[in-house]
Structures are given as C-alpha cells and as structure tokens.
C-alpha cells in the first residue's frame, strides 16, 4: 500500500512539473542570461587599427589582422585580462588591453604610431 502512495505522489509531481515546463524553461533561460546581452557570457569585440592591416598577436601567437572580430568571454576576462599586440611594418609595436563590455558588441580602436626612422 505504501508503494502505491509513493507512485501516486511521484506521478503527481511529474504532472505538476510537466504543466509548468514553459515557466521552468523561461526561468532557466533567464538564469543563463539569454535574451539579455548584459547578462550573457560573451560579447564580440571589433578590433580596428589605424592604419588597418596590422597583425594581431595574443600570448605570442598571431590571431589575425585588423579589422578583426573576437569573441570575448566576460568571466574569463574578469579573471584574466587579455593583452593584444599589434604589429605593422613602419609602425611602432602597440599593446592594447581588451576592455570588458556589457553590450553585445564593442569596438576597440588602436592607432599605430610611425616608427622612428633608422639612422645610418
């Protein structure tokens, strides 16, 4: 008799959860930040240099040329800042820190100064 009550109780809970599935799914999406770019975990950083075409390096590895779009994970950026190095012949090597953003997209503009002429 006790097991019948347990089965009926579990069936009742199952029906209750099934009836509330839309509300539960909406709560999960909200907790994950879906639909709210300020709470979601990633934003896109557009890196632009003046002049364009600079090689972009992170941790010594080339990751592309400007203009470049990078996905940025907010939590990783908060715990470990990202530094980029931009190189272009005839220009000074320039370092830039990746900013954090609550917007779904952000832009970082970097000006590469002229390199000092080589004297002979």
Secondary structure, DSSP 8 states (H G I E B T S, - for coil): -HHHHHHHHHHHHHHHHHHTHHHHHHHHHHHHTTT-TTTSSEEEEEEEEESS--EEEETTEEEEESSEEEEEEHHHHHHS--EEEEE-TTB--EEEE----SSSEEEEEEE--B------
